[in-house]
């Protein structure tokens, strides 16, 4: 089977369960930004010199697959999504991020005011991922404000993730060498 299906040639794409929407639909924008975030995290993971960053970023990437699946499903199809065995974003996922924030903060990572990205390749990659995460968060907020988001934990998760990525970048600059 070819990757080329031609089904999107007229500017539409399929959500989970086949509902077709415009490629610029807010839901597609939201999960597309999370997909970009996942790719940016792949660069951050590949450029990491320390296992602490590589291992934790890989876990986050796996959680983002869960998040993308939920975002790629229309609200009215979420019961079917869950019935089919797919996982929704949970507060436990956010708690894992909180634990990482506490772990990094306990190491007294030094920073003052605004950070200038690019001290190291890895910290720069983490800062790119952070900014993409913030964009994804904004796109998910559009879904929430238009009544198209059932699970507000997604916004909490993305907000916490952006904070964590900022800390990870500072960690990579100061401790990860």
C-alpha positions as CSV (number, residue, x, y, z in Angstrom):
1,X,0.0,0.0,0.0
2,X,1.3,3.4,-0.9
3,X,1.7,6.3,1.5
4,X,0.0,8.4,-1.3
5,X,-3.8,8.0,-1.0
6,X,-4.8,11.2,-2.7
7,X,-7.8,11.5,-0.3
8,X,-6.5,14.8,0.9
9,X,-6.0,16.4,-2.5
10,X,-9.0,18.6,-2.0
11,X,-7.9,20.0,1.3
12,X,-9.6,17.7,3.7
13,X,-8.3,15.0,6.0
14,X,-9.8,12.2,8.1
15,X,-10.1,12.3,11.9
16,X,-10.2,9.0,13.8
17,X,-13.2,7.0,12.7
18,X,-13.3,8.6,9.2
19,X,-15.0,12.0,9.8
20,X,-13.6,14.3,7.1
21,X,-12.7,17.9,8.0
22,X,-10.7,20.7,6.4
23,X,-7.0,20.5,6.8
24,X,-7.2,23.9,8.5
25,X,-9.8,22.8,11.0
26,X,-8.9,23.8,14.6
27,X,-8.7,20.1,15.6
28,X,-6.2,19.4,12.8
29,X,-4.2,22.5,13.8
30,X,-4.1,21.3,17.4
31,X,-2.9,17.8,16.8
32,X,-0.7,19.0,14.0
33,X,1.1,21.2,16.4
34,X,1.5,18.3,18.9
35,X,2.9,16.3,16.0
36,X,5.5,19.1,15.4
37,X,6.2,19.1,19.1
38,X,6.9,15.3,19.0
39,X,9.2,15.8,16.1
40,X,11.1,18.6,17.8
41,X,11.4,16.4,20.9
42,X,12.9,13.8,18.6
43,X,15.7,16.2,17.7
44,X,16.1,17.1,21.4
45,X,16.4,13.4,22.3
46,X,18.8,12.7,19.4
47,X,21.0,15.6,20.4
48,X,21.1,14.8,24.1
49,X,24.4,13.8,25.5
50,X,22.9,12.6,28.8
51,X,20.6,9.7,29.4
52,X,18.5,11.8,31.8
53,X,17.2,13.9,28.9
54,X,17.0,11.0,26.4
55,X,15.0,8.7,28.6
56,X,12.6,11.4,29.9
57,X,12.0,12.9,26.5
58,X,11.2,9.4,25.1
59,X,8.6,8.9,27.8
60,X,7.1,12.3,27.0
61,X,7.0,11.4,23.3
62,X,5.1,8.3,24.0
63,X,2.6,10.3,26.1
64,X,2.2,12.7,23.2
65,X,1.0,9.9,21.0
66,X,-1.8,9.4,23.5
67,X,-2.6,13.1,23.4
68,X,-2.6,13.3,19.6
69,X,-4.9,10.3,19.4
70,X,-7.4,12.0,21.7
71,X,-7.1,15.3,19.8
72,X,-7.6,13.5,16.4
73,X,-10.9,12.2,17.6
74,X,-14.1,14.3,17.4
75,X,-15.8,14.8,20.7
76,X,-18.8,12.7,19.6
77,X,-16.5,9.8,18.8
78,X,-14.6,9.7,22.1
79,X,-16.9,7.1,23.7
80,X,-16.0,4.8,20.8
81,X,-12.3,5.7,21.1
82,X,-12.3,4.7,24.7
83,X,-14.4,1.5,24.0
84,X,-11.8,0.5,21.4
85,X,-9.1,0.6,24.1
86,X,-7.4,3.9,23.4
87,X,-6.2,5.9,26.3
88,X,-7.2,9.5,27.2
89,X,-4.8,12.1,28.7
90,X,-5.0,11.7,32.5
91,X,-3.8,13.7,35.5
92,X,-1.3,10.9,36.2
93,X,0.5,11.9,33.0
94,X,0.7,15.5,34.3
95,X,1.9,14.2,37.7
96,X,4.8,12.5,36.0
97,X,5.8,15.9,34.6
98,X,5.4,17.6,38.0
99,X,7.7,15.0,39.5
100,X,10.3,15.7,36.8
101,X,10.0,19.5,37.5
102,X,10.6,18.8,41.2
103,X,13.6,16.5,40.5
104,X,15.2,19.2,38.3
105,X,14.5,22.0,40.7
106,X,15.9,20.0,43.6
107,X,19.2,20.0,41.6
108,X,19.3,23.7,41.9
109,X,19.7,24.4,38.2
110,X,20.9,27.9,37.9
111,X,19.2,30.5,35.8
112,X,18.5,34.2,35.9
113,X,15.6,35.9,34.1
114,X,15.2,35.2,30.4
115,X,17.3,32.5,28.8
116,X,18.9,32.9,25.4
117,X,18.4,29.6,23.6
118,X,21.4,28.0,22.0
119,X,24.0,27.6,24.7
120,X,24.2,24.0,23.6
121,X,22.7,22.1,20.7
122,X,20.6,20.1,23.1
123,X,19.3,23.0,25.1
124,X,18.5,24.9,21.9
125,X,16.5,21.8,20.6
126,X,14.6,21.7,24.0
127,X,13.8,25.4,23.7
128,X,12.5,24.9,20.1
129,X,10.3,22.1,21.5
130,X,9.1,24.4,24.3
131,X,8.0,27.1,21.9
132,X,6.2,24.5,19.7
133,X,4.6,23.2,22.9
134,X,3.3,26.7,23.7
135,X,1.8,26.9,20.2
136,X,0.1,23.6,20.6
137,X,-1.3,24.7,23.9
138,X,-2.7,27.8,22.2
139,X,-4.3,25.7,19.5
140,X,-5.9,23.4,22.1
141,X,-7.2,26.5,23.9
142,X,-9.0,27.4,20.7
143,X,-10.7,23.9,20.8
144,X,-11.7,24.5,24.4
145,X,-13.1,28.0,23.8
146,X,-15.2,26.7,20.9
147,X,-16.6,23.7,22.9
148,X,-14.7,21.1,21.0
149,X,-12.5,19.9,23.9
150,X,-13.9,17.5,26.4
151,X,-10.7,16.8,28.4
152,X,-9.2,19.9,30.0
153,X,-6.3,17.9,31.3
154,X,-4.8,18.2,27.8
155,X,-4.2,21.9,28.4
156,X,-2.8,21.3,31.9
157,X,-0.5,18.7,30.5
158,X,0.8,20.9,27.7
159,X,1.2,23.9,30.1
160,X,3.3,21.8,32.5
161,X,5.3,20.2,29.6
162,X,6.3,23.7,28.4
163,X,7.5,24.6,31.9
164,X,9.4,21.3,32.1
165,X,11.1,21.7,28.7
166,X,12.3,25.2,29.8
167,X,13.8,23.6,32.9
168,X,15.3,20.7,30.9
169,X,17.0,23.2,28.6
170,X,18.5,25.0,31.5
171,X,19.6,21.6,33.0
172,X,21.2,20.7,29.7
173,X,23.2,23.9,29.8
174,X,24.4,23.6,33.3
175,X,24.3,20.0,34.4
176,X,24.1,17.9,31.3
177,X,27.6,18.6,30.1
